Amino acid sequence: MQDVMKFVKGWLLFSLLWGLFMWFCFWQKEGVETGMVVIKSLYAGVIYQALTTMVARFKARRQAKPL
């Protein structure tokens, strides 16, 4: 359960930061709707967190193997 909560925290934190960054740098000028901003940010957060988790698991498995 801790791993799930860690995933969700990372996902939401990245989504918030990414969404704010993209809003102020690009999306506001382009006139992107608020709902679409939220959806894009959440998708980006899920993708980022999934890749981060996969890399961490790969490294942990690689270190656990005996030489």
C-alpha positions in Angstrom: 0.0 0.0 0.0 2.9 2.3 0.6 4.1 1.9 -2.9 0.7 2.9 -4.3 0.6 6.0 -2.1 4.1 6.9 -3.2 3.1 6.6 -6.8 0.0 8.7 -6.3 1.9 11.4 -4.4 4.6 11.6 -7.2 1.9 11.6 -9.9 -0.1 14.4 -8.4 3.0 16.5 -7.5 4.4 16.2 -11.0 1.0 16.9 -12.5 0.6 20.0 -10.5 4.1 21.4 -11.2 4.0 20.4 -14.9 0.5 21.9 -15.4 1.5 25.2 -13.8 4.7 25.4 -15.8 3.0 24.6 -19.1 0.1 26.9 -18.3 2.2 30.0 -17.7 4.7 29.2 -20.5 2.6 27.9 -23.4 -1.1 27.0 -22.8 -2.3 30.3 -21.6 -1.1 32.0 -24.8 -2.6 29.3 -26.9 -6.0 29.6 -25.2 -6.2 26.0 -24.0 -9.3 25.4 -21.9 -8.9 24.7 -18.2 -10.4 21.2 -18.4 -8.0 20.2 -21.1 -5.1 21.6 -19.1 -6.1 19.4 -16.1 -6.4 16.3 -18.3 -3.1 16.9 -20.1 -1.3 17.5 -16.8 -2.7 14.3 -15.2 -1.8 12.2 -18.3 1.7 13.6 -18.2 2.0 12.9 -14.5 0.9 9.3 -15.0 3.4 8.7 -17.8 6.2 10.3 -15.9 5.5 8.5 -12.7 5.1 5.1 -14.5 8.5 5.6 -16.2 10.2 6.6 -12.9 8.7 3.6 -11.2 9.8 1.2 -13.9 13.4 2.6 -13.8 13.6 2.3 -10.0 12.3 -1.3 -10.1 14.7 -2.2 -12.9 17.7 -0.8 -10.9 16.5 -2.6 -7.7 16.3 -5.9 -9.5 19.6 -5.4 -11.2 21.3 -4.8 -7.8 19.6 -7.8 -6.2 21.2 -10.3 -8.6 24.3 -12.2 -7.3 27.5 -11.7 -9.3 
